[in-house]
Amino acid sequence: MFEQVSIIGCGLIGSSVFKALKKNGSVKKVITFDNDKSVSEIIKKENLSDETVSSLEEAVSNADLVLISTPISSFESVVDTIKKHLKPASILTDTSSVKKGVDAIVKKMNLKNISWIPSHPVAGTEKSGPKAGSPDLFKGRWTILTPDSKIKDSDVKKISLFWESMESKVKIMSVEDHDRILSLTSHLPHVIAYNIVKTAMGDDEKMKKDIIRYSAGGLRDFTRIAASNPTMWKDIFIDNSHLIVNGINQFSKNLDEFKKAITEKDSKKLLEIFEKSREFRKAIIKAGQDTDEPGFGRK
Amino acid sequence: MFEQVSIIGCGLIGSSVFKALKKNGSVKKVITFDNDKSVSEIIKKENLSDETVSSLEEAVSNADLVLISTPISSFESVVDTIKKHLKPASILTDTSSVKKGVDAIVKKMNLKNISWIPSHPVAGTEKSGPKAGSPDLFKGRWTILTPDSKIKDSDVKKISLFWESMESKVKIMSVEDHDRILSLTSHLPHVIAYNIVKTAMGDDEKMKKDIIRYSAGGLRDFTRIAASNPTMWKDIFIDNSHLIVNGINQFSKNLDEFKKAITEKDSKKLLEIFEKSREFRKAIIKAGQDTDEPGFGRK
């Protein structure tokens, strides 16, 4: 597949890619680099790179595939630094959750003889940082690729095999479709999780203790989502703000209808809303996107 | 503690109480009864009662504790049927998620020589029905009791020991405090979970398939909550509608602020919201209400 892969940015995703590649042995040499000194220390200590390199340029110069898994807000400066050092005919990819912004950044740079194929592995946990990685993070999950139509099929095939070697399923779609779908399946749910936690917390310190104590009734599950990496989510919300705001508007419209049904104690309407959610849940389980095991107090 | 406990309504909670009591051996005889014929069959088949009884009256007449764990909408007719058959000096309790309504129903009936001590075990899964029960459902979770000040301390002590025998922690508070706290920790999160699922589903059939496929990015976790028992939640929303609507209003106010920060790409404001959520998550873990294990694709 690839002789050398270089991973730029060693957080949850970067370290998971390293571990997954080492586990499956599909790539000879994997170099991991992070601009953050404290992360560099962890990379050394935990053996998260096949070779210690001291600069971005050095990290990428021999790579057949460069994978950028930094926060979106660092993406432009990373590409700007490495662009003249990329190996001819190599592939450049990323792992960002929004594609429009990074795609525009790379296209603006007009890289010659480099295949830019954006990737988004739809996988994660609420944990972040190099120690949070798992070799099985991508197993059974989807990775979405959004290459331009001008990109060589053979390169798209190569990067598909790369993700598939980590047991991910691969889907190719347009940047626009990606950002629209993810705004609903991931970005909007995160907005809502943060917002429910904020609302439940309130401002009353005495009440906060009780809210924490009895959170097992539902709130707890939202706090898990809302505990995700703040920098990453700030970047996502800014980068996909237009579509997320559309989602919020639709959500608010639906919430007003729901509130009306609760205010009017409209049993029929309430049951209708619930039944639809259950059907959707069943479809998600059927599609293998979650197990049907009950969440007994989260073992 | 009690010689005989009778459980009326054998869903997730009723069957879990039976299993927990049988596991810890604290009660000599446990009778389970359900008005639904198909549930009665399961009670027999799965040995979810120490004795087969054929009516509500028969179920309760020798019980030292009667625990009603039916949907709230069936509560009044159950109490009305059993009230003349309750054993003198016995205790009556329930497991409803809203206390104001059931408390008013029982007080209106003016039962003589019966201790009415409402219970709410704050535990559950998205699964329902008699087969969903687990003897460990209440382990480490809180049960809230909302007895009137006129109730004998010795009876409150008895029912506290009853829940504690199932490894639940017990807290006593007023009906009003209970309903207000739970409106935020449980009822509002369920409204929001249903609403996000509804919003993400949309009306476009083609899009629905993609939404299901990529739900691992956050939405999936909401569908789990939104898969809970529809009848139970319809009743909760109706019974606690006033406080839930207050919660929705506060939620909407916060969401508008959040939308403004996203629209204006206000990094500082966004990071502020996120950091608070993370702190709250840490407090929940510290309080033992969830584990800190990451949710890697929900093993």
Interface residues (C-beta under 8 A of the other chain):
Chain A: S97 V122 A123 G124 T125 E126 K127 A132 S134 D136 L137 K139 G140 R141 W142 I144 K171 D177 I181 L182 L184 T185 S186 H187 L188 P189 H190 V191 I192 A193 Y194 N195 I196 V197 K198 T199 A200 M201 G202 M207 K208 D210 I211 I212 R213 Y214 S215 A216 G217 G218 L219 R220 D221 F222 T223 R224 I225 A226 A227 P230 T231 W233 K234 F237 I238 S241 I244 V245 G247 I248 N249 Q250 F251 S252 N254 L255 F258 K259 A261 I262 T263 K265 S267 L270 L271 I273 F274 E275 K276 S277 R278 F280 R281 A283 I284 A287 Q289 D290 T291 E293 P294 G295 F296 G297 R298
Chain B: S97 V122 A123 G124 T125 E126 K127 A132 S134 D136 L137 K139 G140 R141 W142 I144 K171 D177 I181 L182 L184 T185 S186 H187 L188 P189 H190 V191 I192 A193 Y194 N195 I196 V197 K198 T199 A200 M201 G202 M207 K208 D210 I211 I212 R213 Y214 S215 A216 G217 G218 L219 R220 D221 F222 T223 R224 I225 A226 A227 P230 T231 W233 K234 F237 I238 S241 I244 V245 G247 I248 N249 Q250 F251 S252 N254 L255 F258 K259 A261 I262 T263 K265 S267 L270 L271 I273 F274 E275 K276 S277 R278 F280 R281 A283 I284 A287 Q289 D290 T291 E293 P294 G295 F296 G297 R298
